[in-house]
Amino acid sequence: MLLRLPSAEKFKKRSITSCGVYYRLMEIAYYFKNLPPTDAIKAYATKKIDKLKERLHHIEGIDVRFSLERQNQFFEITVHGDATVFHLKKSDKDLYAAIDNALDVLNNQIDKYRKKFEEKTSEAREKFLPKTDERNYEDETEIVVRDAEIKPMDDLEAIMQLRSKKFLFLMYHHADSKRYGLVTARNDGNYSIVMPGGGGFVETVSRLQDGKLEKLAEAVYPVSKLTVAEALDLLDEANLQYLAFVNEDTGRLNVIFHSQGGGIMIKRPAV
């Protein structure tokens, strides 16, 4: 199926704030060196780091390192988000103070980066996009729409296919064809399985070990309801390889992505 999206549609998107728009939970990996790992310090850092969602559109992963060196305690954080990497390391005799100091500086860095990015984006739009009354409504963006494979498979088989074919993601149907899932590989080596449930979508984090799946965690999956035009804008603006979203027209989970041939494609449930 070929979807022709008028370029003018891209200018009709509703206002969307940066907070809560994007579609992945933050993945935080903690490492301790010469310090005992404690739930209290991880909980404090997580609470502080969670506020980064208000400043970044898309957070792919976060590495946090705590260490003790020459009487000083170090807090080091690396954030992969919005198509860039932020890194900061601070030390203090009080580890909580090191966390506070580092995240204050990091938040300022992110704000400066976003301001600079938005200025460049605004300049590019003014230079290359037509004014409201000058738009060419005949220009079109072609999007190839493909259905997920109807052949039923369970979560384990879907993950094995994802691994063997080196896909970025895989949308598949269960034995009950009305049940479908989306599996992706996480930075920590585990797998994310997203399925409809509870009136929305649920993400299950699973580990593959000895040919079996072990469920590690389950949480509500924060996915936005968008038109195809809005999804295309977000894919381009955040420079993403793919984007999972709820299609506003169908209410079903879709994935929009850049194909290997350079075009735009959408994968959707078959039924």
N, C-alpha and C positions, 0 to 999 in steps of 0.2 A: 504493500500500500504506500502511495506517495502523498504526503501532506504538503500542500502549497500554502505557506504562511506569508501573507502580504507584509512587506517591511513596515508599513504604516502601523500594523498591529503592535509592533514593539514599542510604540510611543504611547500606547493607551493603557499601559499597566498601572495598577493602583499603587498607592504609596505603601512601601514595605520597609519597616525599620530593620536595622542591622541586628537587633537582639531577637533571637529565637527564630530567625528565618531559615537557617541552614539545618542540616538533616543528619548530622552525625553527633553522637555523644563524644565528649572529650575522652581521650585515652591517656591516662597519666601513669607513667612508669616511675616507680620510686627505687632509688639505690642508696645504700648506706655504706660508708667506709670509715672504719675506726669508731663508729658510733652504733649503739644498739638501736635497732628499729623499734619505734614505739607508735602505737595507734594515735596517741595524742598529737604528736608532731605532724603525722600524716593528715589527720583530720583538720588541724589548723591550717596547714598548707593548702589542702584541697579547698577549704572554704574561701581562702584568699584567691586561689587560682581560678575558682569557678566564676569570679567576676570578670575574667578575661572575655567571657562569652558576650559581654556587653560591648566589647570594643572590636572583636574580630568576627568576620562573617563565617569563616570556615576554619575550624581547628582540626588538623589531621592527627596530631599527636603531641604529647608533652613529656619530656624527660626531666626528672627532678633528682638531684644528687645532694646528699648530706654527707659531710666529711669533717673530720677533726685533724687539724694540722697545726703543730706548734702552739698549742693552747687556744687556738682560734677555731671556732666552728664556722663552717662554710655552707652556704646555700647556693646551689647552682641550678639554673633552669634554662631549658632549651624548648622553644615553642615553634612548631611547624604549622603555619597558618597563613591564609590569604596569600598563597604563592610566594612566601618568603620565610626566613628563619630568624627568630629573635633569640638572643643568648645573653645571659647575664650571670655574674658570680659575685656574691657579697659575703663578707665575713664579719663576725662579731663574737664576743664572749658569750652572748645570749643568742641562741639559735633562732628564737622567735623574733628578735630584733633584726637579725640578718634576713629573715623571710620578709618582714615588713619593708625594710630598706630596699631590697631587691625588687619587690613587686611595685613599689612606688616608682622606681626608676623605669622599670619595664613598661608600666602603664603610660608613662610620659613618652617613651620611645614609640609605642604603638600609636599613640595619638598623633605624634609628629609624622609617622609613616602614613597613616590614613589621610591626614590633611594633605600631604604631598601627593598621594595617590589620587585623591579626589580632585585636586587642582589639575593634575595631568589629564585625568579623565574628562574634566570639564573643558579643558583646552582642546582636546581631541574632538569632542562632540561639536564644539563651536566651529572647528575647522572643517570637519568632514561630513557632518550631518546637515541635511537641508533644514531651512526654517519651516515653521509650521505650514505656511501657505505655499511652500515650494516643494513639498514632498512629492515624490513620484510613486503613486499608488499602483503602478504597474510592475514595479520591482517585486520579486518574490524570493523567499527562502524555501528551498525544497528540503523536506524532512522525510526520510524513509521510515515508515512505521512497520515494525515486525512483531508478530506474536511470539510469546514464549512457547517452547516445545510442548506439545500437548501430551506426549508420552509421559506417563506418571513416573515419578522417582521420589525416594525418601531423602531426608536431609543429608545422610551420609553419602549417598550416590551423587547428590548435587555437589557436595564438597570435593569428592574425588574427581568429578568432571572439571570443576573449577581449577583444581591443581594440575591435572593432566593436560588440559588445553591452555593453561596459563591465561585464563580470562581475568578481567578486572572485576567482573561480577557475573552472576548467573541467576536468571529468573526461571522458575520451574513450577510445575504443577504436581500435586500429590495424587494419590489414587482417586481421591475425591476431586474431580477436575475443577470444582469451584474453589478449592483451597490452593493457594499459590504462595510461593516464598521467594525471597531475594537473599542470596548469600554473597558475602564479600570477605576477603581476607583482611585481617587487622594487622596493625604494625607490630603487635606483641606476639604474632605467630598463631593466634587463635582465629576463630571465625565468627562472623556476625550473621545471624539468620533473622530476617525481618518477615513477619507474617501479620495478616489482619487479625485483630483480636481486641476484646474489651471496648468495642466501639471506635477503635483507632488502629494503631499498629504497635506490635510488641517486638522488641529486639532481644534475641537470646544469644548470649556469648557462649560458644562451645569450644572445647579443645579436642583435637583429633589425636588419639593415642592408641597404639597397637590395633589400628583398624577399627576403633570404636569411638563414638562421640561421648564426651563428658560435658554436661551442662555446668557452666561456671556462674552465670548470672543472667538475670532477666529484668528488663526495664521497659518503660514506655519509649517508643521510638519517636523522636521529635521531627516529624516530617510536615512540610508546609503544603497547603492546598494552593495550586497555581494554575494559571492558564499555560498553554504551550508557549505562548509568546513570552510570558514572564519567566518560565523555566529556561528558555533559550537565552534571555538576557542575563540571568544569574550564572548560567554555565560560562558565558563569555566574560562577564565582568569579574568573576572570581577565578578565571583561568583554570577551571576544573576539567578533569578527564571525563567525569560523568556526574550526574545529579539525580538522586531519587526524589520524586515528588508525587503528591496526590493530584491526579488530573482533575481539574475543577469540573469538567464536563461529564466525566464518568464516575468520579469518586474512587477510582482504583489507583493502585500504586503503579507509576511509570518510571522508566529510567531514560533520560536523554543523555546522549554522549557523542563524542567525535569518533567517527568511524575511521578505520585504517586508510580508507581511500580519500579522506579529507572532508567528507560530507558530515551531515548531522543525521543521527538516527534516534528513534525511540523504540524501546522494548516495552511491551505491555502484556498483561495476562491474555491468554488465548480466548477465554470464555468469561 
